[in-house]
Amino acid sequence: MQVEYSVITPKSENYEFNGDLSTIPEPVFVPLGYSIGALLRDHNLKVDSTATSDEKSFKKMRRGMRGSIVAATQVSKYFLKELHLTDKLHI
């Protein structure tokens, strides 16, 4: 099974992912234990993996509005809507 990941950032940053991992805004919020976290660390990115779930990563971003979240695309769409963040964050 393959998972499609997205980069979620504050709308105010006007960031668009261009395929270059080194451009992802830091810190990058990734839940604890997700393999994508290790890949991002291997690209010398500062990864915050202290959250134990995707929902907690989105809540951390909501509090600080800095950096980015890397999460599965479908999960991202769900939490953007569920946590009323569509006006503040974008994929």
N, C-alpha and C positions, 0 to 999 in steps of 0.2 A: 504494500500500500504506500502511496506517495501522498505527502501533505503539501499543499500550496500555502506558503507563508506570505504575509503582507507586512509592510512597514507602516505603522500608524504614528502620526506626528501631530502636534498642534497646528491648526489651520494658520495661525499667525506666523508660523515658520516658513510657509510657502515651499516646503520641501517635496520633491518628487524623486522617488527612487529610480536611479538610472542603471541599476545592475551592478554598480561598484559598491561592494560591502563597506569599503573604507569611508564612504560618505554618509553612512547612517548616523544621525544625531545621537550623541551620548548624553547620559547613560542610556543603554538599551535595556529595557525591562523585558525579561524573559522568565517565566516561572521556573522554580527550582526543579532540576532534573530533566529539562527539555534539552534534547541533543543539539538543537540549533544554537543554544548558548555556548557550547564548546566550540562550534564552528566560528561564531562571532569573536570569541576570545582568541582563537587562532589567527584572526585578522587584526589582532591588537586593539579591539574595541573594548571599552569599559562596559561590562555587562553587570546589571543588577539582577541577580536571580534569588533574591531573598523572599519574594512572594511565592506562596504555595499554590497559586492558581492563576489562570488568565484573568479572572474577575479582579483579583487583588492587584494585578499589574495595571489594569485599567483604572482602578481607584487610586493607585499611587500616581499615575500620570495626571489624573484629574486634580489631585492635591497640588502637584508641583508645576504642571504644564511646561515641562522641559524634557529634552531627550526624545526617545521614541520607544515604541513597543514593537516587538516582532512576535507575531502570533499567527495561527492558522486563519486563513481568510474568512471562512464561515463563522468561526468563533468571534473574530473581530467585528464582523457585521452585526452579530447578535448583541455583543456588549456595547457597541456604539449606540444601538437603539435602546437596549434595556436600561442602560445607565444614563440615557438622555445626553449623550456626548456628540451627537451628529453636528451640532453647531460649533463645537470646540475642537474636535479631532477629525482627521481624514486619513483614508487609506491611500 
